[in-house]
């Protein structure tokens, strides 16, 4: 099972002249300087911020499981009525908390034991959500290694949406129309993401080794059987189907609203920028979202995206403590540190998607 790379394993910084394909440009790194990341890593480690918070995670997981159980119990007690559909809202919210714990397990934030981390990840992702833990880890680790890289990051590859004008100019037919309008369609398309995550997981089983495929596939099937059994026990088939669609739509929207602010519209390095070191590669491609405890809770701590990318195995409650150290260090070495409000982060992401589709709206080549 691939795990997120600890900071010590990440490439040491090298000279960078900045990128030419995004919104921020990295200032040239002065000659003769050592690693820009090493002093920051030493400071974060010295303050004990890389230490695991097993107790914090144990309490959080227990509370989330109790909230899920309470929601399911309330659904059962309410029974066959359209009012039961209201429980799709809290169930989607607590499913998102479940996804955050699965994400943290994949980054080895919860425990140093790979076996324990994988068990936690499988239970939260496959069993509770019906989303493949192996698929997510493989895709997400490649993203962390090269965030927003046009050739290496799967999150900015060609899919339903595209992220560069070069990708856009190759679109044909319906995909071309989709690209022209992708900014206004982005949030409506997120309503399909909850179902898509299940589909991706089953598709990924073909890539996995036999033993891994057996475990992952079995848990995915158990989830589907339990989920369908629950809904059909409480509701007749028609209402059960409406509940499932509403629930997955809200779940996908919530996750999309969490991940959309992180990188869209930030610097997009390509092969010419492969000399960037870890600090620049992670900071210049990421955006933080300002806010208080409610924002931290709603976004699962991923609003500290810069800190999370620099230190992927730092426990979630430590990210806010790492932030002032990172901000001060970026200021000292002359690297832009992007931070904005939640609403403005969406505005920037949508503006980037709109700009990518602009040449197609003009009817010409990019």
Secondary structure, DSSP 8 states (H G I E B T S, - for coil): ------GGGS---B-----SSSS-------TT---TTHHHHHHHHHTTTTS--HHHHHHHHHHHHHHHHHHHHHHHHH-SSGGGGGHHHHHHHHHHHHHHHHHHHHTT-S-S-HHHHHHHHHIIIIIHH---HHHHHHHHHHHHHTTT-TTT-GGGSSSSS--SHHHHTT--HHHHHHHHTHHHHHHHHHTTHHHHHHHHHHHHTTTS-HHHHHHHHHHHHHHHHHHHHHHHHHS-HHHHHHHHHHHHHHHHHHHHHHHHHHHTTS----GGGTTB-HHHHHHTT--EE---HHHHHHTTTTTSHHHHHHSTTS-GGGHHHHHHHHHHHHHHHT----EE-HHHHHHHHHHHHHHHTHHHHTTS--
